[in-house]
Amino acid sequence: MGLLDAVVGAIGGGGGDGGQPDLMRLVMALVQQAGGLEGLMAKLQQGGLAEAAASWVSTGPNQSVSAGQLEGALGGDLLGQLARQFGMGQGDLAGQLAQMLPQAVDKLSPGGQLPSMGGGQDLGALLGSLLR
């Protein structure tokens, strides 16, 4: 089982019932639009969530964040674009991300390290291939 398979399994993705797979697509879209996992982490750090984001990558417990904290860190433009794409309100989208993002980043950073995406590989594309 590969790393991304483990991520989807660990957060409950895999079925086509409109639940978790849609949330994984949401996380995937966020990662893509933020410039990859490293870009997302940079946005979170710049937005005042450096400690929480670092906890998601580390091997210790994940700090939680609120929807409002994510909205502040990621900005209304990015979240608004995602909300329109997924047909959700921006607050609802931020709430969903606040629940899923710590787990997703944690599972994508085994051993406390962000994955190396050399060779032009895009993390969002890798996540997307698991959901087809």
C-alpha positions in Angstrom: 0.0 0.0 0.0 1.4 3.4 -1.0 1.6 6.6 1.0 -1.4 8.2 -0.7 -3.4 5.0 -0.4 -2.7 5.1 3.3 -3.9 8.7 3.5 -7.2 8.0 1.8 -7.7 4.9 3.9 -6.8 6.7 7.1 -9.2 9.5 6.6 -11.9 7.2 5.3 -11.9 7.9 1.6 -12.7 5.4 -1.1 -16.5 5.2 -1.5 -18.6 7.2 -4.0 -21.2 8.3 -1.5 -20.4 12.0 -1.7 -18.9 12.1 1.8 -15.2 11.6 2.5 -14.1 11.3 -1.2 -15.6 14.8 -1.8 -13.6 16.0 1.2 -10.5 14.5 -0.2 -11.2 16.2 -3.5 -11.5 19.4 -1.5 -8.2 18.9 0.2 -6.6 18.0 -3.2 -8.0 21.2 -4.8 -6.7 23.3 -1.9 -3.2 21.7 -2.2 -3.2 22.3 -6.0 -4.4 25.9 -5.8 -2.0 26.7 -3.0 1.0 25.6 -5.0 1.5 22.1 -3.7 1.9 21.0 -0.1 4.9 23.2 0.4 3.0 26.2 -0.9 0.1 25.4 1.4 2.4 25.1 4.4 4.0 28.5 3.5 0.5 30.1 3.3 -0.4 28.7 6.7 2.8 29.8 8.3 2.5 33.3 6.8 -1.1 33.4 8.0 -0.2 32.9 11.6 -0.7 29.1 11.8 3.0 28.1 11.8 2.8 26.2 15.1 -0.4 24.3 14.1 0.9 23.5 10.6 4.2 22.3 12.0 2.4 20.0 14.4 0.6 18.3 11.5 4.0 17.5 9.9 5.7 16.5 13.1 5.3 13.1 14.6 3.5 14.4 17.7 -0.2 15.2 18.1 -1.9 17.5 15.6 -3.1 20.9 16.8 -6.6 21.7 15.8 -7.5 25.0 14.0 -10.9 26.7 13.6 -12.6 27.5 10.4 -12.0 31.2 11.2 -8.3 30.6 11.7 -8.1 28.9 8.3 -10.1 31.6 6.6 -7.6 34.2 8.0 -4.6 32.2 7.0 -5.6 31.1 3.5 -7.5 34.3 2.6 -10.9 34.9 1.1 -9.8 34.7 -2.5 -8.6 31.1 -2.3 -11.4 29.9 -0.1 -14.0 31.7 -2.2 -12.7 30.1 -5.3 -12.8 26.7 -3.7 -16.3 27.3 -2.3 -17.7 28.2 -5.7 -15.9 25.2 -7.2 -17.5 22.8 -4.7 -20.9 24.6 -4.4 -20.5 25.4 -0.7 -20.5 28.5 1.4 -17.1 29.8 2.4 -17.7 29.2 6.1 -18.8 25.6 5.5 -15.8 25.0 3.3 -13.5 26.4 6.0 -15.2 24.2 8.6 -14.7 21.1 6.5 -11.0 21.9 5.9 -10.4 22.6 9.6 -11.5 19.0 10.2 -9.7 17.3 7.4 -6.5 19.3 6.8 -4.6 18.3 10.0 -5.2 14.6 9.3 -4.3 14.9 5.6 -1.1 16.8 6.1 -0.2 14.4 8.9 -0.7 11.4 6.7 1.2 13.0 3.8 4.3 13.7 6.0 5.4 10.4 7.4 8.3 10.6 9.8 7.8 14.3 10.2 9.0 15.2 6.7 7.1 16.8 3.8 7.3 14.5 0.8 9.8 15.3 -1.9 7.9 16.0 -5.1 10.9 15.9 -7.5 10.6 15.3 -11.2 7.8 17.7 -11.6 5.3 15.5 -9.8 2.3 17.3 -8.4 0.9 16.2 -5.0 -2.6 17.2 -6.1 -2.4 15.0 -9.2 -1.2 12.1 -7.1 -4.1 12.5 -4.7 -6.5 12.9 -7.6 -5.4 9.6 -9.1 -6.5 7.8 -6.0 -10.0 9.2 -6.2 -10.8 8.2 -9.8 
